[in-house]
């Protein structure tokens, strides 16, 4: 059985993305938009609603658009 993705808050997701080379480029309301500093096709929109956990389907979508490995989040 494959391990499930960890549940993360929006703030925790931002920390992980920053370690992977992403930078903040704008924020609209409660959504922070980030892009990779070297590859502009890698981006992510992270909902930041206090300390609420992100649903797993949102985490999967961020991983897919940021072109990251799911292994970072297990």
Phi and psi restraints in degrees (range 20) as a CNS / XPLOR table:
assign (resid 1 and name C) (resid 2 and name N)
       (resid 2 and name CA) (resid 2 and name C) 1.0 -78.9 20.0 2
assign (resid 2 and name N) (resid 2 and name CA)
       (resid 2 and name C) (resid 3 and name N) 1.0 142.3 20.0 2
assign (resid 2 and name C) (resid 3 and name N)
       (resid 3 and name CA) (resid 3 and name C) 1.0 -69.5 20.0 2
assign (resid 3 and name N) (resid 3 and name CA)
       (resid 3 and name C) (resid 4 and name N) 1.0 146.4 20.0 2
assign (resid 3 and name C) (resid 4 and name N)
       (resid 4 and name CA) (resid 4 and name C) 1.0 -77.1 20.0 2
assign (resid 4 and name N) (resid 4 and name CA)
       (resid 4 and name C) (resid 5 and name N) 1.0 160.7 20.0 2
assign (resid 4 and name C) (resid 5 and name N)
       (resid 5 and name CA) (resid 5 and name C) 1.0 -67.9 20.0 2
assign (resid 5 and name N) (resid 5 and name CA)
       (resid 5 and name C) (resid 6 and name N) 1.0 144.7 20.0 2
assign (resid 5 and name C) (resid 6 and name N)
       (resid 6 and name CA) (resid 6 and name C) 1.0 -67.4 20.0 2
assign (resid 6 and name N) (resid 6 and name CA)
       (resid 6 and name C) (resid 7 and name N) 1.0 149.3 20.0 2
assign (resid 6 and name C) (resid 7 and name N)
       (resid 7 and name CA) (resid 7 and name C) 1.0 -88.0 20.0 2
assign (resid 7 and name N) (resid 7 and name CA)
       (resid 7 and name C) (resid 8 and name N) 1.0 129.6 20.0 2
assign (resid 7 and name C) (resid 8 and name N)
       (resid 8 and name CA) (resid 8 and name C) 1.0 -127.7 20.0 2
assign (resid 8 and name N) (resid 8 and name CA)
       (resid 8 and name C) (resid 9 and name N) 1.0 154.8 20.0 2
assign (resid 8 and name C) (resid 9 and name N)
       (resid 9 and name CA) (resid 9 and name C) 1.0 -87.3 20.0 2
assign (resid 9 and name N) (resid 9 and name CA)
       (resid 9 and name C) (resid 10 and name N) 1.0 168.0 20.0 2
assign (resid 9 and name C) (resid 10 and name N)
       (resid 10 and name CA) (resid 10 and name C) 1.0 -60.2 20.0 2
assign (resid 10 and name N) (resid 10 and name CA)
       (resid 10 and name C) (resid 11 and name N) 1.0 -39.3 20.0 2
assign (resid 10 and name C) (resid 11 and name N)
       (resid 11 and name CA) (resid 11 and name C) 1.0 -65.3 20.0 2
assign (resid 11 and name N) (resid 11 and name CA)
       (resid 11 and name C) (resid 12 and name N) 1.0 -39.0 20.0 2
assign (resid 11 and name C) (resid 12 and name N)
       (resid 12 and name CA) (resid 12 and name C) 1.0 -65.9 20.0 2
assign (resid 12 and name N) (resid 12 and name CA)
       (resid 12 and name C) (resid 13 and name N) 1.0 -38.0 20.0 2
assign (resid 12 and name C) (resid 13 and name N)
       (resid 13 and name CA) (resid 13 and name C) 1.0 -63.4 20.0 2
assign (resid 13 and name N) (resid 13 and name CA)
       (resid 13 and name C) (resid 14 and name N) 1.0 -40.7 20.0 2
assign (resid 13 and name C) (resid 14 and name N)
       (resid 14 and name CA) (resid 14 and name C) 1.0 -61.7 20.0 2
assign (resid 14 and name N) (resid 14 and name CA)
       (resid 14 and name C) (resid 15 and name N) 1.0 -42.6 20.0 2
assign (resid 14 and name C) (resid 15 and name N)
       (resid 15 and name CA) (resid 15 and name C) 1.0 -60.7 20.0 2
assign (resid 15 and name N) (resid 15 and name CA)
       (resid 15 and name C) (resid 16 and name N) 1.0 -43.6 20.0 2
assign (resid 15 and name C) (resid 16 and name N)
       (resid 16 and name CA) (resid 16 and name C) 1.0 -64.0 20.0 2
assign (resid 16 and name N) (resid 16 and name CA)
       (resid 16 and name C) (resid 17 and name N) 1.0 -45.0 20.0 2
assign (resid 16 and name C) (resid 17 and name N)
       (resid 17 and name CA) (resid 17 and name C) 1.0 -64.0 20.0 2
assign (resid 17 and name N) (resid 17 and name CA)
       (resid 17 and name C) (resid 18 and name N) 1.0 -38.1 20.0 2
assign (resid 17 and name C) (resid 18 and name N)
       (resid 18 and name CA) (resid 18 and name C) 1.0 -62.8 20.0 2
assign (resid 18 and name N) (resid 18 and name CA)
       (resid 18 and name C) (resid 19 and name N) 1.0 -39.5 20.0 2
assign (resid 18 and name C) (resid 19 and name N)
       (resid 19 and name CA) (resid 19 and name C) 1.0 -64.2 20.0 2
assign (resid 19 and name N) (resid 19 and name CA)
       (resid 19 and name C) (resid 20 and name N) 1.0 -28.5 20.0 2
assign (resid 19 and name C) (resid 20 and name N)
       (resid 20 and name CA) (resid 20 and name C) 1.0 -88.3 20.0 2
assign (resid 20 and name N) (resid 20 and name CA)
       (resid 20 and name C) (resid 21 and name N) 1.0 5.5 20.0 2
assign (resid 20 and name C) (resid 21 and name N)
       (resid 21 and name CA) (resid 21 and name C) 1.0 98.7 20.0 2
assign (resid 21 and name N) (resid 21 and name CA)
       (resid 21 and name C) (resid 22 and name N) 1.0 16.5 20.0 2
assign (resid 21 and name C) (resid 22 and name N)
       (resid 22 and name CA) (resid 22 and name C) 1.0 -91.9 20.0 2
assign (resid 22 and name N) (resid 22 and name CA)
       (resid 22 and name C) (resid 23 and name N) 1.0 148.8 20.0 2
assign (resid 22 and name C) (resid 23 and name N)
       (resid 23 and name CA) (resid 23 and name C) 1.0 -125.5 20.0 2
assign (resid 23 and name N) (resid 23 and name CA)
       (resid 23 and name C) (resid 24 and name N) 1.0 152.4 20.0 2
assign (resid 23 and name C) (resid 24 and name N)
       (resid 24 and name CA) (resid 24 and name C) 1.0 -76.8 20.0 2
assign (resid 24 and name N) (resid 24 and name CA)
       (resid 24 and name C) (resid 25 and name N) 1.0 135.1 20.0 2
assign (resid 24 and name C) (resid 25 and name N)
       (resid 25 and name CA) (resid 25 and name C) 1.0 -125.7 20.0 2
assign (resid 25 and name N) (resid 25 and name CA)
       (resid 25 and name C) (resid 26 and name N) 1.0 -12.6 20.0 2
assign (resid 25 and name C) (resid 26 and name N)
       (resid 26 and name CA) (resid 26 and name C) 1.0 -172.3 20.0 2
assign (resid 26 and name N) (resid 26 and name CA)
       (resid 26 and name C) (resid 27 and name N) 1.0 162.2 20.0 2
assign (resid 26 and name C) (resid 27 and name N)
       (resid 27 and name CA) (resid 27 and name C) 1.0 -138.9 20.0 2
assign (resid 27 and name N) (resid 27 and name CA)
       (resid 27 and name C) (resid 28 and name N) 1.0 132.3 20.0 2
assign (resid 27 and name C) (resid 28 and name N)
       (resid 28 and name CA) (resid 28 and name C) 1.0 -127.3 20.0 2
assign (resid 28 and name N) (resid 28 and name CA)
       (resid 28 and name C) (resid 29 and name N) 1.0 111.2 20.0 2
assign (resid 28 and name C) (resid 29 and name N)
       (resid 29 and name CA) (resid 29 and name C) 1.0 65.0 20.0 2
assign (resid 29 and name N) (resid 29 and name CA)
       (resid 29 and name C) (resid 30 and name N) 1.0 -128.3 20.0 2
assign (resid 29 and name C) (resid 30 and name N)
       (resid 30 and name CA) (resid 30 and name C) 1.0 -96.9 20.0 2
assign (resid 30 and name N) (resid 30 and name CA)
       (resid 30 and name C) (resid 31 and name N) 1.0 12.4 20.0 2
assign (resid 30 and name C) (resid 31 and name N)
       (resid 31 and name CA) (resid 31 and name C) 1.0 -110.0 20.0 2
assign (resid 31 and name N) (resid 31 and name CA)
       (resid 31 and name C) (resid 32 and name N) 1.0 123.2 20.0 2
assign (resid 31 and name C) (resid 32 and name N)
       (resid 32 and name CA) (resid 32 and name C) 1.0 -97.1 20.0 2
assign (resid 32 and name N) (resid 32 and name CA)
       (resid 32 and name C) (resid 33 and name N) 1.0 128.9 20.0 2
assign (resid 32 and name C) (resid 33 and name N)
       (resid 33 and name CA) (resid 33 and name C) 1.0 -104.3 20.0 2
assign (resid 33 and name N) (resid 33 and name CA)
       (resid 33 and name C) (resid 34 and name N) 1.0 128.6 20.0 2
assign (resid 33 and name C) (resid 34 and name N)
       (resid 34 and name CA) (resid 34 and name C) 1.0 -127.3 20.0 2
assign (resid 34 and name N) (resid 34 and name CA)
       (resid 34 and name C) (resid 35 and name N) 1.0 151.1 20.0 2
assign (resid 34 and name C) (resid 35 and name N)
       (resid 35 and name CA) (resid 35 and name C) 1.0 -137.5 20.0 2
assign (resid 35 and name N) (resid 35 and name CA)
       (resid 35 and name C) (resid 36 and name N) 1.0 157.7 20.0 2
assign (resid 35 and name C) (resid 36 and name N)
       (resid 36 and name CA) (resid 36 and name C) 1.0 -75.2 20.0 2
assign (resid 36 and name N) (resid 36 and name CA)
       (resid 36 and name C) (resid 37 and name N) 1.0 139.9 20.0 2
assign (resid 36 and name C) (resid 37 and name N)
       (resid 37 and name CA) (resid 37 and name C) 1.0 -68.2 20.0 2
assign (resid 37 and name N) (resid 37 and name CA)
       (resid 37 and name C) (resid 38 and name N) 1.0 -23.0 20.0 2
assign (resid 37 and name C) (resid 38 and name N)
       (resid 38 and name CA) (resid 38 and name C) 1.0 -108.0 20.0 2
assign (resid 38 and name N) (resid 38 and name CA)
       (resid 38 and name C) (resid 39 and name N) 1.0 -27.4 20.0 2
assign (resid 38 and name C) (resid 39 and name N)
       (resid 39 and name CA) (resid 39 and name C) 1.0 -125.7 20.0 2
assign (resid 39 and name N) (resid 39 and name CA)
       (resid 39 and name C) (resid 40 and name N) 1.0 101.6 20.0 2
assign (resid 39 and name C) (resid 40 and name N)
       (resid 40 and name CA) (resid 40 and name C) 1.0 -69.4 20.0 2
assign (resid 40 and name N) (resid 40 and name CA)
       (resid 40 and name C) (resid 41 and name N) 1.0 -9.9 20.0 2
assign (resid 40 and name C) (resid 41 and name N)
       (resid 41 and name CA) (resid 41 and name C) 1.0 -81.9 20.0 2
assign (resid 41 and name N) (resid 41 and name CA)
       (resid 41 and name C) (resid 42 and name N) 1.0 -9.8 20.0 2
assign (resid 41 and name C) (resid 42 and name N)
       (resid 42 and name CA) (resid 42 and name C) 1.0 -98.5 20.0 2
assign (resid 42 and name N) (resid 42 and name CA)
       (resid 42 and name C) (resid 43 and name N) 1.0 115.5 20.0 2
assign (resid 42 and name C) (resid 43 and name N)
       (resid 43 and name CA) (resid 43 and name C) 1.0 -144.1 20.0 2
assign (resid 43 and name N) (resid 43 and name CA)
       (resid 43 and name C) (resid 44 and name N) 1.0 169.8 20.0 2
assign (resid 43 and name C) (resid 44 and name N)
       (resid 44 and name CA) (resid 44 and name C) 1.0 -157.9 20.0 2
assign (resid 44 and name N) (resid 44 and name CA)
       (resid 44 and name C) (resid 45 and name N) 1.0 145.6 20.0 2
assign (resid 44 and name C) (resid 45 and name N)
       (resid 45 and name CA) (resid 45 and name C) 1.0 -118.3 20.0 2
assign (resid 45 and name N) (resid 45 and name CA)
       (resid 45 and name C) (resid 46 and name N) 1.0 115.1 20.0 2
assign (resid 45 and name C) (resid 46 and name N)
       (resid 46 and name CA) (resid 46 and name C) 1.0 -110.9 20.0 2
assign (resid 46 and name N) (resid 46 and name CA)
       (resid 46 and name C) (resid 47 and name N) 1.0 120.7 20.0 2
assign (resid 46 and name C) (resid 47 and name N)
       (resid 47 and name CA) (resid 47 and name C) 1.0 -76.0 20.0 2
assign (resid 47 and name N) (resid 47 and name CA)
       (resid 47 and name C) (resid 48 and name N) 1.0 127.7 20.0 2
assign (resid 47 and name C) (resid 48 and name N)
       (resid 48 and name CA) (resid 48 and name C) 1.0 -118.7 20.0 2
assign (resid 48 and name N) (resid 48 and name CA)
       (resid 48 and name C) (resid 49 and name N) 1.0 101.5 20.0 2
assign (resid 48 and name C) (resid 49 and name N)
       (resid 49 and name CA) (resid 49 and name C) 1.0 -118.2 20.0 2
assign (resid 49 and name N) (resid 49 and name CA)
       (resid 49 and name C) (resid 50 and name N) 1.0 72.4 20.0 2
assign (resid 49 and name C) (resid 50 and name N)
       (resid 50 and name CA) (resid 50 and name C) 1.0 65.7 20.0 2
assign (resid 50 and name N) (resid 50 and name CA)
       (resid 50 and name C) (resid 51 and name N) 1.0 -132.7 20.0 2
assign (resid 50 and name C) (resid 51 and name N)
       (resid 51 and name CA) (resid 51 and name C) 1.0 -103.4 20.0 2
assign (resid 51 and name N) (resid 51 and name CA)
       (resid 51 and name C) (resid 52 and name N) 1.0 19.5 20.0 2
assign (resid 51 and name C) (resid 52 and name N)
       (resid 52 and name CA) (resid 52 and name C) 1.0 -67.3 20.0 2
assign (resid 52 and name N) (resid 52 and name CA)
       (resid 52 and name C) (resid 53 and name N) 1.0 142.4 20.0 2
assign (resid 52 and name C) (resid 53 and name N)
       (resid 53 and name CA) (resid 53 and name C) 1.0 -75.9 20.0 2
assign (resid 53 and name N) (resid 53 and name CA)
       (resid 53 and name C) (resid 54 and name N) 1.0 145.5 20.0 2
assign (resid 53 and name C) (resid 54 and name N)
       (resid 54 and name CA) (resid 54 and name C) 1.0 -80.2 20.0 2
assign (resid 54 and name N) (resid 54 and name CA)
       (resid 54 and name C) (resid 55 and name N) 1.0 138.3 20.0 2
assign (resid 54 and name C) (resid 55 and name N)
       (resid 55 and name CA) (resid 55 and name C) 1.0 -63.2 20.0 2
assign (resid 55 and name N) (resid 55 and name CA)
       (resid 55 and name C) (resid 56 and name N) 1.0 151.9 20.0 2
assign (resid 55 and name C) (resid 56 and name N)
       (resid 56 and name CA) (resid 56 and name C) 1.0 -59.8 20.0 2
assign (resid 56 and name N) (resid 56 and name CA)
       (resid 56 and name C) (resid 57 and name N) 1.0 -34.9 20.0 2
assign (resid 56 and name C) (resid 57 and name N)
       (resid 57 and name CA) (resid 57 and name C) 1.0 -68.1 20.0 2
assign (resid 57 and name N) (resid 57 and name CA)
       (resid 57 and name C) (resid 58 and name N) 1.0 -29.6 20.0 2
assign (resid 57 and name C) (resid 58 and name N)
       (resid 58 and name CA) (resid 58 and name C) 1.0 -71.4 20.0 2
assign (resid 58 and name N) (resid 58 and name CA)
       (resid 58 and name C) (resid 59 and name N) 1.0 -41.4 20.0 2
assign (resid 58 and name C) (resid 59 and name N)
       (resid 59 and name CA) (resid 59 and name C) 1.0 -61.3 20.0 2
assign (resid 59 and name N) (resid 59 and name CA)
       (resid 59 and name C) (resid 60 and name N) 1.0 -43.8 20.0 2
assign (resid 59 and name C) (resid 60 and name N)
       (resid 60 and name CA) (resid 60 and name C) 1.0 -61.0 20.0 2
assign (resid 60 and name N) (resid 60 and name CA)
       (resid 60 and name C) (resid 61 and name N) 1.0 -40.0 20.0 2
assign (resid 60 and name C) (resid 61 and name N)
       (resid 61 and name CA) (resid 61 and name C) 1.0 -65.9 20.0 2
assign (resid 61 and name N) (resid 61 and name CA)
       (resid 61 and name C) (resid 62 and name N) 1.0 -40.7 20.0 2
assign (resid 61 and name C) (resid 62 and name N)
       (resid 62 and name CA) (resid 62 and name C) 1.0 -63.7 20.0 2
assign (resid 62 and name N) (resid 62 and name CA)
       (resid 62 and name C) (resid 63 and name N) 1.0 -43.2 20.0 2
assign (resid 62 and name C) (resid 63 and name N)
       (resid 63 and name CA) (resid 63 and name C) 1.0 -60.5 20.0 2
assign (resid 63 and name N) (resid 63 and name CA)
       (resid 63 and name C) (resid 64 and name N) 1.0 -42.0 20.0 2
assign (resid 63 and name C) (resid 64 and name N)
       (resid 64 and name CA) (resid 64 and name C) 1.0 -67.0 20.0 2
assign (resid 64 and name N) (resid 64 and name CA)
       (resid 64 and name C) (resid 65 and name N) 1.0 -47.3 20.0 2
assign (resid 64 and name C) (resid 65 and name N)
       (resid 65 and name CA) (resid 65 and name C) 1.0 -71.5 20.0 2
assign (resid 65 and name N) (resid 65 and name CA)
       (resid 65 and name C) (resid 66 and name N) 1.0 -28.7 20.0 2
assign (resid 65 and name C) (resid 66 and name N)
       (resid 66 and name CA) (resid 66 and name C) 1.0 -84.9 20.0 2
assign (resid 66 and name N) (resid 66 and name CA)
       (resid 66 and name C) (resid 67 and name N) 1.0 -6.1 20.0 2
assign (resid 66 and name C) (resid 67 and name N)
       (resid 67 and name CA) (resid 67 and name C) 1.0 56.2 20.0 2
assign (resid 67 and name N) (resid 67 and name CA)
       (resid 67 and name C) (resid 68 and name N) 1.0 51.2 20.0 2
assign (resid 67 and name C) (resid 68 and name N)
       (resid 68 and name CA) (resid 68 and name C) 1.0 -109.3 20.0 2
assign (resid 68 and name N) (resid 68 and name CA)
       (resid 68 and name C) (resid 69 and name N) 1.0 167.9 20.0 2
assign (resid 68 and name C) (resid 69 and name N)
       (resid 69 and name CA) (resid 69 and name C) 1.0 -88.7 20.0 2
assign (resid 69 and name N) (resid 69 and name CA)
       (resid 69 and name C) (resid 70 and name N) 1.0 139.6 20.0 2
assign (resid 69 and name C) (resid 70 and name N)
       (resid 70 and name CA) (resid 70 and name C) 1.0 -65.8 20.0 2
assign (resid 70 and name N) (resid 70 and name CA)
       (resid 70 and name C) (resid 71 and name N) 1.0 -19.6 20.0 2
assign (resid 70 and name C) (resid 71 and name N)
       (resid 71 and name CA) (resid 71 and name C) 1.0 -61.8 20.0 2
assign (resid 71 and name N) (resid 71 and name CA)
       (resid 71 and name C) (resid 72 and name N) 1.0 -27.4 20.0 2
assign (resid 71 and name C) (resid 72 and name N)
       (resid 72 and name CA) (resid 72 and name C) 1.0 -64.7 20.0 2
assign (resid 72 and name N) (resid 72 and name CA)
       (resid 72 and name C) (resid 73 and name N) 1.0 -23.5 20.0 2
assign (resid 72 and name C) (resid 73 and name N)
       (resid 73 and name CA) (resid 73 and name C) 1.0 -110.2 20.0 2
assign (resid 73 and name N) (resid 73 and name CA)
       (resid 73 and name C) (resid 74 and name N) 1.0 9.3 20.0 2
